[in-house]
Amino acid sequence: MKTILYINQFFGQIGGEEFADHEPELREGAVGPGLALQAALGDKMKLTHTIICGDNFIGSNTEEAIKRILAFLEGKEFDVFFAGPAFRAGRYGAACGHICAAVQKRFGVPAITSMNDENPGVEMYKKEMYIFKGGASAAAMRKDVAAMANFAKRLLAKEPLRSAAEEGYFGRGIREQVWLNPPVKAVDRVIDMLLKKVNGEPYQTELPIPKSDRAPIAPALSAQELANRKVALITSGGIVPVGNPDRIQSASATKWGKYNIEELDALQKGQYMTIHAGFDPAAANNDPNVIVPLDVMQEYAKEGKIGGVYKYFYSTVGTGTTQAEAARMGREIAQELINDGIQAAILTST
């Protein structure tokens, strides 16, 4: 049997952040983590090729990167596709998810990767592929690679597979009927869980329900309060200075930008643009104020409806961005505003 591995520019031994724009390339044999993967796979499976791509390149040119990588794979024989491990690296995790999903769809082979539970790629792609619960850093490389390899061997050998928790990957939301041996009636299982709950003992429900975070709605400000407060502008619509100096991703964002508007009455066409990949950018590029309404807010300030516009606006991209990454970026931006005494903000989307 044969396999192919995807890794980023760092683990591909090309370089660090300064080489994050490295374009996709295909190499024969094992590179970097591929050596450990091949050792874990043993003689039953051969790693024939390694694909390397910079995190920034696939993050900013996702469709183009996937198109090139799929072209590399045309005509290649492989029974399973690996990516990573990505540990806690957000861009790397998103990239592993992007390419694994595309490979599964195009070639119909299983894709396996590994990420730490804090990697945003987990929430983005855990329902679509096998994502093993990995370590926080490359110190866990051998362990994470071995987990992926051992599962792949069992998967391809069509051995009976256990639950996600027992196998070590994140649950995909797939439920399968299991026959207990010896059998235990449902009523007995329910009573057993109830007794454990009443007695404060640990138990595992057969129908886990994920918890959702709920943020309380802030109390409204009166007209008088607004007239005495500066208002900050925040957007998930991807408005940035032309050239995208902070290299915010056009989808699945893990970055936000902060831009000075202290001397501006409006955002000018040709100086600001949107990098958002989830809507037609024509209107926003023609008039960035339709996403970040600086022109209207400055008029309100002159009319005394608000105390002024905060000297910076904040921007990121909402499409594909995980709840975990959005929450983190929100906390970071909110803390900056609190530290600067700002108590009111408008968040615009698309």
C-alpha positions, 0 to 999 in steps of 0.5 A: 500500500502507498501513502502521500504526506502534506506538510508546511514549509517549516517541517518541509525544512525550507524555512520559517515565517520568512518562507511562509509564502512558499508555493506548493511543490511535490517531492519524491519520498519522505521529508521531515516528519515523513521519516518518522511516519514511514518508520511507524508505518513499517513495511506494509505501507510506503510513503511515496511523495511529500507535498510542501506548501507555505502556510501563508500561501495556502491561507491567502491563495486557498483555491489556487493552492488546492488546485495545484496540489490536486494536480500533483496527485493526479495519476498517483497511486495512494491508499490513504492521505496524511497531513501534519501533525499540526500541533497548535499552529492555527494556519497549519491546522487550517491548511491540513484541513483544507487539503485533506477535505479536498483530497478525500472529495477528489480521490475518495481515499481516507485522510488523516491528520493530527492537531492539538485541541486548541487548534482552530482546524479542529472545529473547522474540519473534525466532522469531515476527517480523522483528526487525532488529538495531538500535542501542543508542540513538535515535542509530541511529533513521534507520538502523534505520527505513530497514532496516525500511522497505527490507525491507518494500518488498522483502517486499511486492514478493515479491522473493527474500529472502536469509538472516536474516544477509544481510537484517539481522534476527535468525534465526527458526530457519527453514531453507530449501533453497538451491541454490548457483550454481554448485553445490558438492557437500556433501562439498566444502563439508564438507572446505573447512570442516574445512580452515579450522578446522584452519588456524585460519581463519574459517568458517561452519557450515551448522548453527549450534547455539545455546550454552546457559549452564550455572550450576554447582550450589553445594556443599551446606551442612552443618547446622552451617554453616546454624546459623551463617548467615543465609538470604535469601529470593528468589522469582520468584513475584511477591510484593510489598507490596499496590499493587506499589510498584516496578511490577514487570511481571506477565509478561516482567519487567525489574525486581525488588523488595527488601522489609524483613522484619526485624520480621516473623514472617510475611507477612500477608494484605492486606499482601502479594500476588502480581502474577504473571500465570502462575498463579491468585493466590488461594492466594498472596494468601490466604497469601503465605507459600506463595510466600515461606516467611517463617513457616517460616524464622523458626521455623527461626531460633528453633529454631537450624536457621539463623542467622537470616533476612536482613532483606530478601526479593527478588521478581520475576516469572518468566513470560515473562522472558527468560534475559538479563533473568533472568541480569541480575537474578540477578547484581544480587541476588547482588551485593547479598547478597555485599556484605552478607555473606550466603552462603545463599539460598532461591529459590522459584518457583510 
